[in-house]
Amino acid sequence: MSPSADVTSPNGPGSEPADGVGLEIFCAVAEAPAFAPAEQRRAKRQRVLKMAELVFDPPGTFIDCVVIDESCFGVMLETMEITQVPERVKIRFVGGPTFSALRRWADGNKVGLEFAGLFPEDEATKRQARAVKNVLKEACVHAAVQMLRELDFFENAELRAAAEQAEIAIAKLESALL
């Protein structure tokens, strides 16, 4: 990975979800290399061995599988047998969260899935995301920036830029949190 790579985790650097269960995915997005490799990816893949289930319609229908690599955008998995996997599925990690996903490819018993949302589908994670959003609202970042605006940012251009960037970042964060 290049020194200019941006490394992030869906739960923040080095953090675990409050319930102690989570999909440990790290997204490494680096500058594109000067040459064009045969396979272009948005994020670095990490080899893993995780038990999971593909869940689809009719409700209650599932297939056991093993996730063999993952990135912050999706997973590659293997099923025991060649199986017709629908275009839209949910992947439930044993002892962990459930994500909505789209089938991007299938080759024999291997399947590539792209996560269809930023957050797992389980209720515990949704509650936690709403709690974070409420804390953001209570922190009144917008009110602090408005106060700074009324004070003309103490006539400090650097403070103005930082406050406006913070306001934009908080708005993006709020919209991403369910």
OpenMM code with the backbone's topology and positions (N, CA, C; nanometers):
from openmm import Vec3, app, unit

residues = "MET SER PRO SER ALA ASP VAL THR SER PRO ASN GLY PRO GLY SER GLU PRO ALA ASP GLY VAL GLY LEU GLU ILE PHE CYS ALA VAL ALA GLU ALA PRO ALA PHE ALA PRO ALA GLU GLN ARG ARG ALA LYS ARG GLN ARG VAL LEU LYS MET ALA GLU LEU VAL PHE ASP PRO PRO GLY THR PHE ILE ASP CYS VAL VAL ILE ASP GLU SER CYS PHE GLY VAL MET LEU GLU THR MET GLU ILE THR GLN VAL PRO GLU ARG VAL LYS ILE ARG PHE VAL GLY GLY PRO THR PHE SER ALA LEU ARG ARG TRP ALA ASP GLY ASN LYS VAL GLY LEU GLU PHE ALA GLY LEU PHE PRO GLU ASP GLU ALA THR LYS ARG GLN ALA ARG ALA VAL LYS ASN VAL LEU LYS GLU ALA CYS VAL HIS ALA ALA VAL GLN MET LEU ARG GLU LEU ASP PHE PHE GLU ASN ALA GLU LEU ARG ALA ALA ALA GLU GLN ALA GLU ILE ALA ILE ALA LYS LEU GLU SER ALA LEU LEU".split()
positions = [
    Vec3(0.0850, -0.1174, 0.0000),
    Vec3(0.0000, 0.0000, 0.0000),
    Vec3(0.0889, 0.1228, 0.0000),
    Vec3(0.0530, 0.2227, -0.0777),
    Vec3(0.1343, 0.3433, -0.0869),
    Vec3(0.1181, 0.4270, 0.0384),
    Vec3(0.2147, 0.5123, 0.0699),
    Vec3(0.2037, 0.5968, 0.1879),
    Vec3(0.0847, 0.6902, 0.1814),
    Vec3(0.0336, 0.7185, 0.0617),
    Vec3(-0.0796, 0.8098, 0.0493),
    Vec3(-0.2138, 0.7389, 0.0589),
    Vec3(-0.2122, 0.6100, 0.0904),
    Vec3(-0.3370, 0.5342, 0.0976),
    Vec3(-0.4207, 0.5814, 0.2150),
    Vec3(-0.5508, 0.5760, 0.1986),
    Vec3(-0.6465, 0.6112, 0.3024),
    Vec3(-0.7014, 0.4823, 0.3584),
    Vec3(-0.6775, 0.4555, 0.4853),
    Vec3(-0.7236, 0.3300, 0.5445),
    Vec3(-0.8313, 0.3620, 0.6454),
    Vec3(-0.9488, 0.3015, 0.6272),
    Vec3(-1.0596, 0.3260, 0.7179),
    Vec3(-1.1276, 0.1952, 0.7524),
    Vec3(-1.2043, 0.1965, 0.8591),
    Vec3(-1.2845, 0.0826, 0.9007),
    Vec3(-1.4265, 0.1315, 0.9157),
    Vec3(-1.5278, 0.0477, 0.8871),
    Vec3(-1.6653, 0.0931, 0.9009),
    Vec3(-1.6987, 0.1351, 1.0427),
    Vec3(-1.6250, 0.0856, 1.1426),
    Vec3(-1.6527, 0.1182, 1.2813),
    Vec3(-1.5506, 0.2149, 1.3386),
    Vec3(-1.4647, 0.2708, 1.2557),
    Vec3(-1.3608, 0.3609, 1.3008),
    Vec3(-1.2326, 0.2845, 1.3233),
    Vec3(-1.1191, 0.3509, 1.3203),
    Vec3(-0.9912, 0.2830, 1.3334),
    Vec3(-0.9800, 0.2093, 1.4656),
    Vec3(-0.9500, 0.0809, 1.4593),
    Vec3(-0.9264, -0.0001, 1.5772),
    Vec3(-1.0460, -0.0187, 1.6675),
    Vec3(-1.1658, 0.0048, 1.6190),
    Vec3(-1.2827, -0.0040, 1.7063),
    Vec3(-1.3643, -0.1281, 1.6783),
    Vec3(-1.4425, -0.1653, 1.7747),
    Vec3(-1.5356, -0.2770, 1.7639),
    Vec3(-1.6743, -0.2240, 1.7898),
    Vec3(-1.7790, -0.2825, 1.7321),
    Vec3(-1.9150, -0.2406, 1.7636),
    Vec3(-1.9439, -0.2634, 1.9120),
    Vec3(-2.0424, -0.1929, 1.9643),
    Vec3(-2.0744, -0.2014, 2.1061),
    Vec3(-2.1111, -0.3415, 2.1498),
    Vec3(-2.1704, -0.4230, 2.0636),
    Vec3(-2.2100, -0.5570, 2.1043),
    Vec3(-2.0951, -0.6563, 2.0932),
    Vec3(-1.9763, -0.6119, 2.0516),
    Vec3(-1.8597, -0.6982, 2.0463),
    Vec3(-1.8560, -0.7899, 1.9254),
    Vec3(-1.9565, -0.7847, 1.8403),
    Vec3(-1.9608, -0.8710, 1.7229),
    Vec3(-1.9572, -0.7817, 1.6005),
    Vec3(-1.8725, -0.8146, 1.5062),
    Vec3(-1.8689, -0.7301, 1.3883),
    Vec3(-1.7945, -0.7931, 1.2741),
    Vec3(-1.8134, -0.7384, 1.1591),
    Vec3(-1.7426, -0.7810, 1.0405),
    Vec3(-1.6152, -0.7000, 1.0363),
    Vec3(-1.5028, -0.7651, 1.0541),
    Vec3(-1.3756, -0.6946, 1.0603),
    Vec3(-1.3248, -0.6726, 0.9192),
    Vec3(-1.3659, -0.5612, 0.8612),
    Vec3(-1.3290, -0.5285, 0.7243),
    Vec3(-1.2515, -0.3986, 0.7275),
    Vec3(-1.1416, -0.3945, 0.6584),
    Vec3(-1.0662, -0.2718, 0.6478),
    Vec3(-1.0566, -0.2347, 0.5023),
    Vec3(-1.0898, -0.1121, 0.4736),
    Vec3(-1.0944, -0.0642, 0.3362),
    Vec3(-0.9700, 0.0173, 0.3095),
    Vec3(-0.8900, -0.0283, 0.2171),
    Vec3(-0.7700, 0.0457, 0.1802),
    Vec3(-0.7881, 0.0958, 0.0378),
    Vec3(-0.7970, 0.2252, 0.0236),
    Vec3(-0.8136, 0.2837, -0.1078),
    Vec3(-0.6863, 0.3625, -0.1371),
    Vec3(-0.6117, 0.3200, -0.2364),
    Vec3(-0.4851, 0.3838, -0.2676),
    Vec3(-0.4934, 0.4503, -0.4037),
    Vec3(-0.3933, 0.5306, -0.4334),
    Vec3(-0.3864, 0.5918, -0.5657),
    Vec3(-0.3681, 0.4818, -0.6686),
    Vec3(-0.4210, 0.5029, -0.7880),
    Vec3(-0.4086, 0.4035, -0.8937),
    Vec3(-0.2628, 0.3918, -0.9362),
    Vec3(-0.2153, 0.2691, -0.9610),
    Vec3(-0.0772, 0.2531, -1.0045),
    Vec3(-0.0595, 0.3087, -1.1456),
    Vec3(0.0650, 0.3375, -1.1816),
    Vec3(0.0942, 0.3938, -1.3130),
    Vec3(0.0640, 0.2946, -1.4247),
    Vec3(0.0732, 0.1642, -1.3936),
    Vec3(0.0403, 0.0625, -1.4935),
    Vec3(-0.1011, 0.0135, -1.4694),
    Vec3(-0.1610, -0.0505, -1.5664),
    Vec3(-0.2992, -0.0988, -1.5542),
    Vec3(-0.2980, -0.2487, -1.5269),
    Vec3(-0.3201, -0.2918, -1.4020),
    Vec3(-0.3231, -0.4351, -1.3738),
    Vec3(-0.4454, -0.4990, -1.4377),
    Vec3(-0.4395, -0.6314, -1.4535),
    Vec3(-0.5487, -0.7038, -1.5184),
    Vec3(-0.6780, -0.6909, -1.4389),
    Vec3(-0.6681, -0.6801, -1.3073),
    Vec3(-0.7873, -0.6739, -1.2233),
    Vec3(-0.7844, -0.5451, -1.1428),
    Vec3(-0.8795, -0.4558, -1.1671),
    Vec3(-0.8862, -0.3291, -1.0952),
    Vec3(-0.9892, -0.3421, -0.9832),
    Vec3(-0.9535, -0.3080, -0.8611),
    Vec3(-1.0421, -0.3157, -0.7459),
    Vec3(-1.0464, -0.1813, -0.6769),
    Vec3(-1.1612, -0.1513, -0.6153),
    Vec3(-1.1757, -0.0259, -0.5403),
    Vec3(-1.1097, -0.0354, -0.4041),
    Vec3(-1.0922, -0.1564, -0.3521),
    Vec3(-1.0377, -0.1732, -0.2181),
    Vec3(-0.9558, -0.3009, -0.2107),
    Vec3(-0.8620, -0.3013, -0.1200),
    Vec3(-0.7774, -0.4180, -0.0984),
    Vec3(-0.8621, -0.5315, -0.0411),
    Vec3(-0.8392, -0.6526, -0.0924),
    Vec3(-0.9087, -0.7694, -0.0391),
    Vec3(-0.8248, -0.8328, 0.0710),
    Vec3(-0.8933, -0.8928, 0.1651),
    Vec3(-0.8266, -0.9615, 0.2747),
    Vec3(-0.8755, -1.1062, 0.2765),
    Vec3(-0.7824, -1.2013, 0.2772),
    Vec3(-0.8204, -1.3426, 0.2819),
    Vec3(-0.8677, -1.3754, 0.4224),
    Vec3(-0.9813, -1.4447, 0.4295),
    Vec3(-1.0418, -1.4822, 0.5573),
    Vec3(-1.1057, -1.6195, 0.5433),
    Vec3(-1.1455, -1.6767, 0.6507),
    Vec3(-1.2305, -1.7958, 0.6524),
    Vec3(-1.3381, -1.7692, 0.7563),
    Vec3(-1.4585, -1.7354, 0.7094),
    Vec3(-1.5698, -1.7033, 0.7992),
    Vec3(-1.6924, -1.7804, 0.7537),
    Vec3(-1.7600, -1.8397, 0.8489),
    Vec3(-1.8852, -1.9101, 0.8196),
    Vec3(-1.9972, -1.8069, 0.8062),
    Vec3(-2.0840, -1.8309, 0.7078),
    Vec3(-2.1955, -1.7392, 0.6842),
    Vec3(-2.3101, -1.8163, 0.6203),
    Vec3(-2.4219, -1.7468, 0.6032),
    Vec3(-2.5382, -1.8022, 0.5334),
    Vec3(-2.5873, -1.6995, 0.4333),
    Vec3(-2.6223, -1.7463, 0.3146),
    Vec3(-2.6917, -1.6626, 0.2170),
    Vec3(-2.8397, -1.6800, 0.2441),
    Vec3(-2.9107, -1.5706, 0.2617),
    Vec3(-3.0527, -1.5743, 0.2949),
    Vec3(-3.1298, -1.5085, 0.1806),
    Vec3(-3.2353, -1.5756, 0.1325),
    Vec3(-3.3141, -1.5185, 0.0229),
    Vec3(-3.4553, -1.5715, 0.0267),
    Vec3(-3.5388, -1.5276, -0.0695),
    Vec3(-3.6795, -1.5670, -0.0757),
    Vec3(-3.6936, -1.7078, -0.1304),
    Vec3(-3.7953, -1.7833, -0.0890),
    Vec3(-3.8945, -1.7446, 0.0117),
    Vec3(-3.8290, -1.7305, 0.1487),
    Vec3(-3.8889, -1.6480, 0.2384),
    Vec3(-3.8313, -1.6252, 0.3710),
    Vec3(-3.7949, -1.7570, 0.4382),
    Vec3(-3.6801, -1.7576, 0.5032),
    Vec3(-3.6341, -1.8783, 0.5707),
    Vec3(-3.5453, -1.9662, 0.4842),
    Vec3(-3.5305, -1.9325, 0.3557),
    Vec3(-3.4445, -2.0094, 0.2673),
    Vec3(-3.3013, -1.9597, 0.2839),
    Vec3(-3.2095, -2.0510, 0.3100),
    Vec3(-3.0703, -2.0100, 0.3238),
    Vec3(-2.9774, -2.1207, 0.2776),
    Vec3(-2.8537, -2.0801, 0.2470),
    Vec3(-2.7489, -2.1721, 0.2040),
    Vec3(-2.6260, -2.1433, 0.2900),
    Vec3(-2.5676, -2.2467, 0.3486),
    Vec3(-2.4429, -2.2296, 0.4221),
    Vec3(-2.3305, -2.1993, 0.3241),
    Vec3(-2.2374, -2.1150, 0.3665),
    Vec3(-2.1238, -2.0821, 0.2804),
    Vec3(-2.0043, -2.0441, 0.3666),
    Vec3(-1.8903, -2.0307, 0.3012),
    Vec3(-1.7679, -1.9872, 0.3677),
    Vec3(-1.7170, -1.8653, 0.2921),
    Vec3(-1.6964, -1.7564, 0.3634),
    Vec3(-1.6389, -1.6363, 0.3034),
    Vec3(-1.4884, -1.6583, 0.2972),
    Vec3(-1.4313, -1.6432, 0.1764),
    Vec3(-1.2880, -1.6695, 0.1609),
    Vec3(-1.2059, -1.5426, 0.1405),
    Vec3(-1.2704, -1.4338, 0.1027),
    Vec3(-1.2023, -1.3043, 0.1093),
    Vec3(-1.3064, -1.1938, 0.1171),
    Vec3(-1.2614, -1.0784, 0.1662),
    Vec3(-1.3536, -0.9675, 0.1880),
    Vec3(-1.2812, -0.8350, 0.1684),
    Vec3(-1.3625, -0.7340, 0.1432),
    Vec3(-1.3155, -0.5956, 0.1413),
    Vec3(-1.4300, -0.5145, 0.2007),
    Vec3(-1.4136, -0.3841, 0.2090),
    Vec3(-1.5230, -0.3032, 0.2631),
    Vec3(-1.6398, -0.2948, 0.1658),
    Vec3(-1.6214, -0.3395, 0.0409),
    Vec3(-1.7275, -0.3330, -0.0584),
    Vec3(-1.7996, -0.4652, -0.0800),
    Vec3(-1.7428, -0.5771, -0.0379),
    Vec3(-1.8084, -0.7039, -0.0627),
    Vec3(-1.7244, -0.8236, -0.0223),
    Vec3(-1.7715, -0.9411, -0.0628),
    Vec3(-1.7054, -1.0664, -0.0255),
    Vec3(-1.7029, -1.1626, -0.1438),
    Vec3(-1.6097, -1.2573, -0.1368),
    Vec3(-1.6128, -1.3730, -0.2253),
    Vec3(-1.6356, -1.4920, -0.1328),
    Vec3(-1.7284, -1.5780, -0.1739),
    Vec3(-1.7618, -1.6913, -0.0886),
    Vec3(-1.7693, -1.8186, -0.1704),
    Vec3(-1.7692, -1.9306, -0.0987),
    Vec3(-1.7856, -2.0613, -0.1610),
    Vec3(-1.9030, -2.1319, -0.0940),
    Vec3(-1.9827, -2.1978, -0.1752),
    Vec3(-2.0908, -2.2827, -0.1241),
    Vec3(-2.0471, -2.4279, -0.1394),
    Vec3(-2.1131, -2.5187, -0.0701),
    Vec3(-2.0764, -2.6603, -0.0776),
    Vec3(-2.1047, -2.7186, -0.2158),
    Vec3(-2.2115, -2.6688, -0.2784),
    Vec3(-2.2519, -2.7179, -0.4101),
    Vec3(-2.2734, -2.5985, -0.5026),
    Vec3(-2.2731, -2.6243, -0.6312),
    Vec3(-2.3084, -2.5184, -0.7265),
    Vec3(-2.4541, -2.4843, -0.7026),
    Vec3(-2.4814, -2.3563, -0.6798),
    Vec3(-2.6151, -2.3117, -0.6416),
    Vec3(-2.6530, -2.1887, -0.7224),
    Vec3(-2.7800, -2.1805, -0.7593),
    Vec3(-2.8318, -2.0595, -0.8237),
    Vec3(-2.8525, -1.9552, -0.7147),
    Vec3(-2.7703, -1.8523, -0.7141),
    Vec3(-2.7827, -1.7464, -0.6147),
    Vec3(-2.8574, -1.6304, -0.6798),
    Vec3(-2.9687, -1.5863, -0.6186),
    Vec3(-3.0456, -1.4747, -0.6758),
    Vec3(-2.9615, -1.3475, -0.6820),
    Vec3(-3.0083, -1.2504, -0.7587),
    Vec3(-2.9355, -1.1245, -0.7734),
    Vec3(-2.9273, -1.0487, -0.6415),
    Vec3(-3.0367, -1.0469, -0.5641),
    Vec3(-3.0390, -0.9775, -0.4348),
    Vec3(-3.0488, -1.0814, -0.3240),
    Vec3(-2.9559, -1.0747, -0.2285),
    Vec3(-2.9544, -1.1673, -0.1159),
    Vec3(-2.9143, -1.0914, 0.0101),
    Vec3(-2.9202, -1.1612, 0.1193),
    Vec3(-2.8627, -1.1115, 0.2442),
    Vec3(-2.7559, -1.2131, 0.2826),
    Vec3(-2.6459, -1.1640, 0.3378),
    Vec3(-2.5435, -1.2538, 0.3884),
    Vec3(-2.5379, -1.2336, 0.5395),
    Vec3(-2.5586, -1.3434, 0.6113),
    Vec3(-2.5610, -1.3405, 0.7582),
    Vec3(-2.4347, -1.4106, 0.8074),
    Vec3(-2.3478, -1.3363, 0.8732),
    Vec3(-2.2251, -1.3933, 0.9272),
    Vec3(-2.2575, -1.4630, 1.0579),
    Vec3(-2.2101, -1.5850, 1.0744),
    Vec3(-2.2365, -1.6611, 1.1955),
    Vec3(-2.1795, -1.5830, 1.3146),
    Vec3(-2.2668, -1.5530, 1.4120),
    Vec3(-2.2256, -1.4767, 1.5294),
    Vec3(-2.2034, -1.3295, 1.5020),
    Vec3(-2.2480, -1.2813, 1.3863),
    Vec3(-2.2231, -1.1422, 1.3500),
    Vec3(-2.3405, -1.0805, 1.2774),
    Vec3(-2.3150, -0.9734, 1.2050),
    Vec3(-2.4219, -0.8976, 1.1404),
    Vec3(-2.4714, -0.9607, 1.0101),
    Vec3(-2.5810, -0.9046, 0.9597),
    Vec3(-2.6397, -0.9434, 0.8313),
    Vec3(-2.6355, -0.8223, 0.7397),
    Vec3(-2.5896, -0.8415, 0.6161),
    Vec3(-2.5809, -0.7335, 0.5175),
    Vec3(-2.6670, -0.7671, 0.3967),
    Vec3(-2.7304, -0.6659, 0.3374),
    Vec3(-2.7925, -0.6815, 0.2056),
    Vec3(-2.6797, -0.6815, 0.1041),
    Vec3(-2.6953, -0.7605, -0.0022),
    Vec3(-2.5887, -0.7692, -0.1015),
    Vec3(-2.6459, -0.7971, -0.2398),
    Vec3(-2.5653, -0.7661, -0.3406),
    Vec3(-2.5992, -0.7938, -0.4799),
    Vec3(-2.4989, -0.8947, -0.5349),
    Vec3(-2.5498, -0.9968, -0.6045),
    Vec3(-2.4601, -1.0933, -0.6686),
    Vec3(-2.3988, -1.0247, -0.7885),
    Vec3(-2.2663, -1.0211, -0.7942),
    Vec3(-2.1965, -0.9582, -0.9059),
    Vec3(-2.1452, -1.0611, -1.0052),
    Vec3(-2.1154, -1.1815, -0.9580),
    Vec3(-2.0708, -1.2875, -1.0460),
    Vec3(-2.0827, -1.4208, -0.9733),
    Vec3(-2.0840, -1.5272, -1.0493),
    Vec3(-2.0844, -1.6631, -0.9951),
    Vec3(-2.0052, -1.7506, -1.0913),
    Vec3(-1.9214, -1.8367, -1.0359),
    Vec3(-1.8400, -1.9274, -1.1167),
    Vec3(-1.8310, -2.0591, -1.0398),
    Vec3(-1.9105, -2.1562, -1.0833),
    Vec3(-1.9153, -2.2832, -1.0112),
    Vec3(-1.9754, -2.2609, -0.8739),
    Vec3(-1.8998, -2.3004, -0.7713),
    Vec3(-1.9515, -2.2822, -0.6356),
    Vec3(-1.8963, -2.1556, -0.5688),
    Vec3(-1.8281, -2.0700, -0.6444),
    Vec3(-1.7792, -1.9424, -0.5917),
    Vec3(-1.8721, -1.8302, -0.6376),
    Vec3(-1.8948, -1.7355, -0.5474),
    Vec3(-1.9871, -1.6253, -0.5745),
    Vec3(-1.9248, -1.4959, -0.5239),
    Vec3(-1.9378, -1.3894, -0.6013),
    Vec3(-1.8940, -1.2566, -0.5596),
    Vec3(-2.0141, -1.1716, -0.5256),
    Vec3(-2.0146, -1.1137, -0.4070),
    Vec3(-2.1244, -1.0273, -0.3615),
    Vec3(-2.0715, -0.8877, -0.3329),
    Vec3(-2.1508, -0.7873, -0.3677),
    Vec3(-2.1209, -0.6487, -0.3331),
    Vec3(-2.2220, -0.6053, -0.2281),
    Vec3(-2.1734, -0.5463, -0.1182),
    Vec3(-2.2645, -0.4984, -0.0151),
    Vec3(-2.3535, -0.3900, -0.0736),
    Vec3(-2.4825, -0.3950, -0.0401),
    Vec3(-2.5798, -0.3015, -0.0961),
    Vec3(-2.6080, -0.1845, -0.0027),
    Vec3(-2.5467, -0.1801, 0.1120),
    Vec3(-2.5698, -0.0701, 0.2052),
    Vec3(-2.4480, -0.0469, 0.2917),
    Vec3(-2.4483, 0.0647, 0.3622),
    Vec3(-2.3358, 0.0979, 0.4486),
    Vec3(-2.3379, 0.0212, 0.5794),
    Vec3(-2.4559, -0.0195, 0.6218),
    Vec3(-2.4696, -0.0780, 0.7529),
    Vec3(-2.5282, -0.2174, 0.7460),
    Vec3(-2.4947, -0.2983, 0.8455),
    Vec3(-2.5596, -0.4287, 0.8560),
    Vec3(-2.7101, -0.4112, 0.8740),
    Vec3(-2.7844, -0.5166, 0.8434),
    Vec3(-2.9297, -0.5117, 0.8483),
    Vec3(-2.9884, -0.5441, 0.9865),
    Vec3(-2.9053, -0.5864, 1.0810),
    Vec3(-2.9611, -0.6302, 1.2089),
    Vec3(-3.0090, -0.5106, 1.2911),
    Vec3(-3.1075, -0.5345, 1.3755),
    Vec3(-3.1713, -0.4280, 1.4537),
    Vec3(-3.0757, -0.3638, 1.5527),
    Vec3(-2.9852, -0.4418, 1.6116),
    Vec3(-2.8906, -0.3855, 1.7090),
    Vec3(-2.8055, -0.2770, 1.6433),
    Vec3(-2.7568, -0.3015, 1.5236),
    Vec3(-2.6742, -0.2031, 1.4537),
    Vec3(-2.7566, -0.0812, 1.4154),
    Vec3(-2.8802, -0.1026, 1.3720),
    Vec3(-2.9668, 0.0111, 1.3368),
    Vec3(-2.9905, 0.0998, 1.4593),
    Vec3(-3.0146, 0.0373, 1.5762),
    Vec3(-3.0351, 0.1148, 1.6997),
    Vec3(-2.9090, 0.1946, 1.7337),
    Vec3(-2.7926, 0.1300, 1.7192),
    Vec3(-2.6672, 0.1985, 1.7498),
    Vec3(-2.6443, 0.3166, 1.6554),
    Vec3(-2.6734, 0.2990, 1.5264),
    Vec3(-2.6564, 0.4076, 1.4292),
    Vec3(-2.7499, 0.5240, 1.4619),
    Vec3(-2.8744, 0.4944, 1.5009),
    Vec3(-2.9681, 0.6019, 1.5381),
    Vec3(-2.9197, 0.6742, 1.6633),
    Vec3(-2.8621, 0.6002, 1.7585),
    Vec3(-2.8102, 0.6619, 1.8805),
    Vec3(-2.6948, 0.7572, 1.8483),
    Vec3(-2.6062, 0.7157, 1.7577),
    Vec3(-2.4952, 0.8022, 1.7159),
    Vec3(-2.5500, 0.9277, 1.6499),
    Vec3(-2.6501, 0.9125, 1.5651),
    Vec3(-2.7097, 1.0276, 1.4967),
    Vec3(-2.7701, 1.1252, 1.5979),
    Vec3(-2.8357, 1.0722, 1.7016),
    Vec3(-2.8940, 1.1586, 1.8048),
    Vec3(-2.7853, 1.2339, 1.8814),
    Vec3(-2.6743, 1.1664, 1.9109),
    Vec3(-2.5629, 1.2332, 1.9797),
    Vec3(-2.5086, 1.3461, 1.8930),
    Vec3(-2.4971, 1.3221, 1.7627),
    Vec3(-2.4501, 1.4273, 1.6718),
    Vec3(-2.5418, 1.5486, 1.6780),
    Vec3(-2.6724, 1.5239, 1.6797),
    Vec3(-2.7678, 1.6347, 1.6838),
    Vec3(-2.7573, 1.7102, 1.8162),
    Vec3(-2.7378, 1.6358, 1.9266),
    Vec3(-2.7275, 1.6981, 2.0583),
    Vec3(-2.5979, 1.7764, 2.0728),
    Vec3(-2.4947, 1.7371, 2.0006),
    Vec3(-2.3668, 1.8063, 2.0092),
    Vec3(-2.3751, 1.9475, 1.9508),
    Vec3(-2.4763, 1.9746, 1.8732),
    Vec3(-2.5047, 2.1074, 1.8188),
    Vec3(-2.3890, 2.1676, 1.7396),
    Vec3(-2.3261, 2.0871, 1.6572),
    Vec3(-2.2193, 2.1376, 1.5718),
    Vec3(-2.2725, 2.2494, 1.4834),
    Vec3(-2.3936, 2.2285, 1.4307),
    Vec3(-2.4519, 2.3312, 1.3434),
    Vec3(-2.4706, 2.4631, 1.4193),
    Vec3(-2.5135, 2.4537, 1.5444),
    Vec3(-2.5328, 2.5753, 1.6236),
    Vec3(-2.3994, 2.6450, 1.6504),
    Vec3(-2.2946, 2.5672, 1.6763),
    Vec3(-2.1627, 2.6252, 1.7001),
    Vec3(-2.1115, 2.6964, 1.5745),
    Vec3(-2.1300, 2.6349, 1.4586),
    Vec3(-2.0865, 2.6974, 1.3332),
    Vec3(-2.1682, 2.8243, 1.3076),
    Vec3(-2.2982, 2.8199, 1.3368),
    Vec3(-2.3826, 2.9395, 1.3193),
    Vec3(-2.3338, 3.0523, 1.4093),
    Vec3(-2.2968, 3.0188, 1.5337),
    Vec3(-2.2438, 3.1201, 1.6252),
    Vec3(-2.1150, 3.1807, 1.5708),
    Vec3(-2.0276, 3.0937, 1.5203),
    Vec3(-1.9029, 3.1414, 1.4607),
    Vec3(-1.9320, 3.2315, 1.3405),
    Vec3(-2.0336, 3.1942, 1.2635),
    Vec3(-2.0721, 3.2745, 1.1463),
    Vec3(-2.1141, 3.4153, 1.1923),
    Vec3(-2.1956, 3.4210, 1.2984),
    Vec3(-2.2417, 3.5496, 1.3511),
    Vec3(-2.1247, 3.6337, 1.4028),
    Vec3(-2.0182, 3.5674, 1.4486),
    Vec3(-1.8985, 3.6369, 1.4977),
    Vec3(-1.7967, 3.6572, 1.3857),
    Vec3(-1.8401, 3.6330, 1.2620),
    Vec3(-1.7559, 3.6431, 1.1430),
    Vec3(-1.6280, 3.5615, 1.1588),
    Vec3(-1.6420, 3.4473, 1.2247),
    Vec3(-1.5315, 3.3526, 1.2423),
    Vec3(-1.4084, 3.4224, 1.3001),
    Vec3(-1.4315, 3.5246, 1.3861),
    Vec3(-1.3236, 3.6034, 1.4459),
    Vec3(-1.2294, 3.6593, 1.3390),
    Vec3(-1.2870, 3.6799, 1.2195),
    Vec3(-1.2112, 3.7316, 1.1045),
    Vec3(-1.0908, 3.6433, 1.0726),
    Vec3(-1.1089, 3.5139, 1.0898),
    Vec3(-1.0014, 3.4174, 1.0670),
    Vec3(-1.0437, 3.3243, 0.9532),
    Vec3(-0.9799, 3.3378, 0.8374),
    Vec3(-1.0167, 3.2590, 0.7192),
    Vec3(-0.9948, 3.1092, 0.7421),
    Vec3(-0.8893, 3.0740, 0.8143),
    Vec3(-0.8608, 2.9323, 0.8408),
    Vec3(-0.9698, 2.8716, 0.9302),
    Vec3(-1.0128, 2.9451, 1.0301),
    Vec3(-1.1211, 2.8994, 1.1179),
    Vec3(-1.2507, 2.8849, 1.0382),
    Vec3(-1.2787, 2.9815, 0.9495),
    Vec3(-1.3986, 2.9750, 0.8651),
    Vec3(-1.3969, 2.8466, 0.7810),
    Vec3(-1.2858, 2.8194, 0.7150),
    Vec3(-1.2750, 2.7008, 0.6295),
    Vec3(-1.2924, 2.5722, 0.7114),
    Vec3(-1.2287, 2.5668, 0.8280),
    Vec3(-1.2384, 2.4466, 0.9121),
    Vec3(-1.3818, 2.4250, 0.9609),
    Vec3(-1.4482, 2.5324, 1.0025),
    Vec3(-1.5857, 2.5222, 1.0515),
    Vec3(-1.6802, 2.4786, 0.9402),
    Vec3(-1.6628, 2.5335, 0.8217),
    Vec3(-1.7483, 2.4960, 0.7096),
    Vec3(-1.7247, 2.3512, 0.6675),
    Vec3(-1.5991, 2.3071, 0.6698),
    Vec3(-1.5690, 2.1670, 0.6389),
    Vec3(-1.6313, 2.0741, 0.7433),
    Vec3(-1.6244, 2.1147, 0.8708),
    Vec3(-1.6842, 2.0347, 0.9774),
    Vec3(-1.8352, 2.0235, 0.9588),
    Vec3(-1.8973, 2.1345, 0.9228),
    Vec3(-2.0419, 2.1364, 0.9019),
    Vec3(-2.0814, 2.0426, 0.7867),
    Vec3(-2.0060, 2.0466, 0.6791),
    Vec3(-2.0331, 1.9583, 0.5645),
    Vec3(-2.0126, 1.8130, 0.6042),
    Vec3(-1.9040, 1.7848, 0.6762),
    Vec3(-1.8748, 1.6474, 0.7189),
    Vec3(-1.9856, 1.5941, 0.8106),
    Vec3(-2.0315, 1.6753, 0.9040),
    Vec3(-2.1391, 1.6327, 0.9953),
    Vec3(-2.2671, 1.6066, 0.9174),
    Vec3(-2.2987, 1.6908, 0.8203),
    Vec3(-2.4196, 1.6701, 0.7391),
    Vec3(-2.4111, 1.5379, 0.6622),
    Vec3(-2.2939, 1.5075, 0.6065),
    Vec3(-2.2752, 1.3806, 0.5356),
    Vec3(-2.2886, 1.2629, 0.6318),
    Vec3(-2.2290, 1.2765, 0.7489),
    Vec3(-2.2355, 1.1699, 0.8493),
    Vec3(-2.3794, 1.1450, 0.8928),
    Vec3(-2.4543, 1.2530, 0.9187),
    Vec3(-2.5945, 1.2381, 0.9585),
    Vec3(-2.6761, 1.1688, 0.8511),
    Vec3(-2.6516, 1.2037, 0.7236),
    Vec3(-2.7305, 1.1426, 0.6171),
    Vec3(-2.6931, 0.9960, 0.5971),
    Vec3(-2.5697, 0.9583, 0.6291),
    Vec3(-2.5278, 0.8192, 0.6145),
    Vec3(-2.5796, 0.7313, 0.7279),
    Vec3(-2.6089, 0.7928, 0.8418),
    Vec3(-2.6583, 0.7172, 0.9575),
    Vec3(-2.8090, 0.7017, 0.9467),
    Vec3(-2.8513, 0.5946, 0.8928),
    Vec3(-2.9924, 0.5557, 0.8796),
    Vec3(-3.0885, 0.6691, 0.8861),
] * unit.nanometer
topology = app.Topology()
chain = topology.addChain("A")
for resn in residues:
    res = topology.addResidue(resn, chain)
    for name in ("N", "CA", "C"):
        topology.addAtom(name, app.Element.getBySymbol(name[0]), res)
